[in-house]
Amino acid sequence: MKSVTVNGNQVKPGKIVCVGRNYVAHIEELGNEMPEDMVIFLKPNTAIGTQLAATHHGEALHYEAEIVYHYQHGRFNAAAIGLDLTKRDLQTRLKSKGLPWERCKVFEGAALFSDFVTLPETAAPLGLTLKIDDELAQQGDTTLMLYPPDVILEEVQQIIPLEDGDLVMTGTPQGVGVIQSGQVFQGALICAGETLVKSTWRAAD
């Protein structure tokens, strides 16, 4: 199984639970309907990658930066900045037919993560920034979520019980787009003006 780094230790997540359509501005930029209930889908452990790709089997990929939580002992105990990669054209075709999204979301390398760090002991919101070639592409924080982290944790546990080591991706703010080969992506997890962790990925073909 593939692993992620949590507070310096290697952890093998059993599953990655993903929340979709959790930021209003992102819902609007893709022309999606506002969901009546939380949108949840899964990525397998095999989706975890370290190399950012611009294409997969000849199909262009889109980036979506997200705040990601690590689950341990009944709570979220650490967080990271992550990239959810999507075959957007395939997703559009699947949605038009009322079919599930998994085929566009679960391929190998479809989920990239920085190191996970302990959550700060503060009520300040957790936020993210994503720069592409030094230009700000995405920015958001937990106050903009339709379903904030505590609500996500409670609802996910009722639908897909979490186990220690599982990851939860919490949706993406507006600003998603196509990955171009050679672009440099710089993601950061931020709280109260302080960068908690950051990661850099260079897109390959």
Secondary structure, 3 states (H helix, E strand, C coil): CCCEEECCEEECCCCEEEEECCEHHHHHHCCCCCCCCCEEEEECHHHEECCCECEECCEECEECEEEEEEEECCEEEEEEEEEECECHHHHHHHHHCCCCCHHHCCCCCCEEECCEEECCCCCCCEEEEEEECCEEEEEEEHHHECCCHHHHHHHHHHHCCCCCCCEEECCCCCCCEECCCCCEEEEEEEECCEEEEEEEEECEC
